[in-house]
Amino acid sequence: LFSKILKIDLQQEVKRDNMAAGTAFSGVFIAISLVIASAISGPSKGSFVYDLKLTLFDFSFSFLIMIFLFYIFDLLLFRRFSLSEELKEPNLSAGIMIAGIALFSSILSLLILP
């Protein structure tokens, strides 16, 4: 799904040995792991079904924040170029920026969500 948002083919970029794409996607995977770990840790808030729904909600909300922040950063901060296009170059700085946006969004969503 994130490949569609960034408009790159992850498998093709890995074959090209694109370190920027690898860095960006590793940041996204770490961010998703943080959200899931936070959602499933701690005491149960009710039944298993309720906890599962809450985990899915947390994940969905966090992913939407990640997508929103990526577009905000891409459109407002980087007006002269696109992070997605720079990721294809491969520009390692763009990969680090995308990983940072993903981690920032996961930490932000952890602070917002109960």
C-alpha positions in Angstrom: 0.0 0.0 0.0 2.8 2.4 0.9 4.4 1.6 -2.5 1.3 3.0 -4.2 1.5 6.2 -2.1 5.2 6.7 -2.8 4.7 5.7 -6.5 7.6 3.3 -6.5 7.9 -0.4 -7.1 9.7 -1.7 -3.9 10.8 -5.0 -5.5 12.3 -3.2 -8.4 14.1 -0.7 -6.2 15.5 -3.5 -4.0 16.8 -5.2 -7.2 18.5 -1.9 -8.1 20.1 -1.8 -4.7 18.3 1.4 -3.9 19.4 2.2 -0.3 17.1 5.2 -0.1 14.0 3.0 -0.8 15.2 0.5 1.8 15.7 3.2 4.4 12.3 4.7 3.8 10.5 1.4 4.0 12.4 0.2 7.0 11.3 3.4 8.8 7.7 2.7 7.8 7.9 -0.9 9.1 9.5 0.3 12.4 6.7 2.9 12.7 4.0 0.3 12.1 5.6 -2.1 14.6 5.6 0.7 17.2 1.9 1.3 16.8 1.1 -2.5 16.8 3.3 -3.1 19.9 1.6 -0.2 21.7 -1.9 -1.4 20.8 -1.4 -5.0 21.9 0.7 -4.3 25.1 -0.9 -3.7 28.5 -3.9 -5.0 30.1 -7.0 -6.1 28.2 -9.7 -3.5 27.9 -12.5 -6.1 27.5 -13.2 -9.0 25.3 -10.8 -10.3 22.7 -13.0 -9.0 19.9 -13.1 -5.5 21.5 -9.3 -5.5 21.8 -8.9 -6.7 18.2 -11.2 -3.9 17.0 -9.3 -1.4 19.0 -5.9 -2.6 17.6 -7.3 -2.4 14.1 -8.6 1.1 14.8 -5.2 2.2 16.2 -3.4 0.8 13.2 -5.8 2.4 10.7 -5.7 5.8 12.5 -1.9 5.8 12.6 -1.6 4.8 9.0 -3.9 7.6 8.0 -1.8 10.1 10.0 1.3 8.8 8.3 -0.2 9.3 4.8 -1.5 12.7 5.7 1.9 13.9 7.1 3.7 12.5 4.1 1.5 14.6 1.7 1.8 17.7 4.0 5.6 17.4 4.1 5.8 16.6 0.4 3.5 19.5 -0.7 4.4 22.2 1.7 8.0 21.7 2.7 9.5 20.3 -0.4 7.9 22.4 -3.2 10.8 22.2 -5.6 10.9 18.5 -5.8 8.9 15.4 -4.8 10.2 13.0 -2.1 8.8 10.1 -4.2 10.8 11.1 -7.2 13.9 11.7 -5.2 13.5 8.2 -3.7 13.8 6.8 -7.2 17.1 8.6 -8.0 18.2 7.1 -5.4 18.6 10.0 -2.9 19.4 8.7 0.5 18.3 12.0 2.1 14.8 11.5 0.8 14.7 8.0 2.2 15.8 9.2 5.6 13.2 12.0 5.4 10.4 9.5 4.6 11.6 7.2 7.4 11.6 10.2 9.8 8.1 11.2 8.7 6.9 7.7 9.4 8.5 7.5 12.8 7.2 11.0 13.7 3.7 10.0 12.7 3.8 6.8 14.8 5.0 8.7 17.9 2.3 11.4 17.3 -0.4 8.8 17.0 0.8 7.0 20.1 0.5 10.3 22.0 -3.0 10.9 20.6 -4.5 7.5 21.0 -5.4 6.2 24.5 
